[in-house]
Amino acid sequence: MANVDGNWNTVTKSPMGDQQATLSVQSNGDTFTGTFSGGLGTTDIKDGKVNGDTLTFTLDITVPMPMSLTVEATAQGDNLNGTVTAGAFGSFPITGTRA
């Protein structure tokens, strides 16, 4: 299993422009807890799962409108790459580096 714990400085390429946020991860076996904190607020990770070096989780946001986002990202060393899915709004790339 990859070392996914810690803080990750992320950028999501969304229709509202680049959204910077810090993803905090504390793994426990095949699950993890943490937060996602950026310019649009801070939210707790829901349903965080770790499978090898891949993280999957859900975020409930309220800005710019209430919705749930689904994230899948793979850690490779100090880099993180994946996808944020925003329901009918589609999917957007997320990248990150270990803080």
Phi, psi and chi 1 to 4 in degrees:
 res  aa     phi    psi   chi1   chi2   chi3   chi4
   1 MET       -  139.1  178.3 -172.6  -62.3      -
   2 ALA   -72.4  158.3      -      -      -      -
   3 ASN   -85.1   99.4  178.5   11.6      -      -
   4 VAL   -99.8   -9.6  -64.9      -      -      -
   5 ASP   -67.1  149.6  -72.8   -5.2      -      -
   6 GLY   119.9 -163.0      -      -      -      -
   7 ASN  -107.4  139.9  -67.3  -36.7      -      -
   8 TRP  -123.6  128.4  -63.1   85.7      -      -
   9 ASN   -86.8  113.0  -64.6  -39.8      -      -
  10 THR  -112.9  157.7   67.4      -      -      -
  11 VAL  -134.1  124.6  176.5      -      -      -
  12 THR  -106.7  127.4  -57.8      -      -      -
  13 LYS   -85.8   90.3  -57.4  -82.3 -172.6 -172.6
  14 SER  -104.8  169.1   81.6      -      -      -
  15 PRO   -62.1  -18.8  -22.5   31.8      -      -
  16 MET   -90.7   11.8  -65.3  174.0   44.6      -
  17 GLY    97.8 -176.5      -      -      -      -
  18 ASP   -68.8  125.7  -71.0   -2.3      -      -
  19 GLN  -109.3  111.7  -59.6  -61.7  -45.9      -
  20 GLN   -90.2  139.4  -63.2 -176.4    7.3      -
  21 ALA  -155.8  160.1      -      -      -      -
  22 THR  -107.2  123.7  -60.0      -      -      -
  23 LEU   -98.0  120.2  169.2   64.0      -      -
  24 SER  -105.6  128.8  -63.6      -      -      -
  25 VAL  -126.0  129.1  175.1      -      -      -
  26 GLN  -128.8  101.9  -61.3   86.5   41.3      -
  27 SER   -84.5  155.9   65.9      -      -      -
  28 ASN  -146.5   89.9 -177.0    8.5      -      -
  29 GLY    70.6 -122.5      -      -      -      -
  30 ASP   -98.9   16.5   62.0   -4.6      -      -
  31 THR  -128.8  166.4   64.1      -      -      -
  32 PHE  -152.0  157.1   77.3   95.4      -      -
  33 THR  -121.3  167.1   57.8      -      -      -
  34 GLY   161.7 -166.9      -      -      -      -
  35 THR  -134.6  162.1   58.5      -      -      -
  36 PHE  -128.0  113.3 -163.8   75.9      -      -
  37 SER  -128.6  124.0 -179.9      -      -      -
  38 GLY  -154.4 -162.4      -      -      -      -
  39 GLY   -61.8  -20.7      -      -      -      -
  40 LEU   -98.4    8.9  -58.9  178.5      -      -
  41 GLY   117.0 -176.0      -      -      -      -
  42 THR  -120.3  136.2  -61.5      -      -      -
  43 THR  -137.1  149.1 -174.3      -      -      -
  44 ASP   -78.8  145.2  -70.7  -29.4      -      -
  45 ILE   -69.2  137.5  -60.2  -64.7      -      -
  46 LYS  -116.9  143.6  -69.8  175.8   41.4 -178.1
  47 ASP    54.7   40.9  -57.1  -39.9      -      -
  48 GLY   -70.2  126.0      -      -      -      -
  49 LYS  -129.3  145.0  -60.3 -155.3 -178.9  -22.2
  50 VAL  -119.5  125.6  179.7      -      -      -
  51 ASN  -129.8   98.1 -176.3    2.6      -      -
  52 GLY    67.0 -115.5      -      -      -      -
  53 ASP  -108.1   16.6   55.5    2.7      -      -
  54 THR  -109.4  131.0  -60.6      -      -      -
  55 LEU  -104.1  135.4  -59.3  171.1      -      -
  56 THR  -128.4  139.0   56.1      -      -      -
  57 PHE  -163.5  169.0   57.8   98.0      -      -
  58 THR  -121.5  145.0  -56.8      -      -      -
  59 LEU  -126.0  136.0  -56.6  169.6      -      -
  60 ASP  -102.4  119.8  -71.8  -28.0      -      -
  61 ILE  -113.2  160.6   62.7  168.9      -      -
  62 THR  -120.0  -16.4   57.2      -      -      -
  63 VAL  -119.1  130.1  176.6      -      -      -
  64 PRO   -80.3  -11.7   31.2  -34.6      -      -
  65 MET  -155.2  156.0   65.5 -174.2   69.4      -
  66 PRO   -64.8  128.0  -19.2   30.5      -      -
  67 MET  -166.8  162.8   71.4  172.3   62.2      -
  68 SER  -103.5  135.8  -71.0      -      -      -
  69 LEU  -110.8  140.6  -54.4  177.0      -      -
  70 THR  -111.0  131.0  -56.5      -      -      -
  71 VAL  -123.1  136.5 -178.3      -      -      -
  72 GLU  -131.6  122.9 -178.9  171.5  -37.8      -
  73 ALA  -142.8  144.7      -      -      -      -
  74 THR  -112.6  129.9  -59.0      -      -      -
  75 ALA   -90.2  130.8      -      -      -      -
  76 GLN  -132.0   99.0  -64.4  174.8  -39.2      -
  77 GLY    66.3 -120.6      -      -      -      -
  78 ASP  -101.4   18.5  -70.8  -24.8      -      -
  79 ASN  -121.2  149.0  -64.9  -57.4      -      -
  80 LEU  -130.5  132.3 -168.3   72.0      -      -
  81 ASN  -139.4  138.4  -69.5  -71.6      -      -
  82 GLY  -176.1 -155.3      -      -      -      -
  83 THR  -137.5  138.1  -56.5      -      -      -
  84 VAL  -107.7  124.9  176.6      -      -      -
  85 THR  -108.2  127.0  -57.4      -      -      -
  86 ALA  -116.8   56.3      -      -      -      -
  87 GLY    53.7 -128.7      -      -      -      -
  88 ALA   -66.2  -13.7      -      -      -      -
  89 PHE   -82.7   -7.2  -65.6  100.5      -      -
  90 GLY    96.4 -165.6      -      -      -      -
  91 SER  -119.3  149.2  -63.0      -      -      -
  92 PHE  -137.1  146.0  -43.0  105.8      -      -
  93 PRO   -72.1  143.2   19.9  -25.6      -      -
  94 ILE  -124.8  135.1 -175.1  172.0      -      -
  95 THR  -129.2  160.1   58.1      -      -      -
  96 GLY  -162.1  162.9      -      -      -      -
  97 THR  -131.6  147.9   55.1      -      -      -
  98 ARG   -63.7  132.7 -167.6  178.3  -59.2  -85.8
  99 ALA   -76.9      -      -      -      -      -
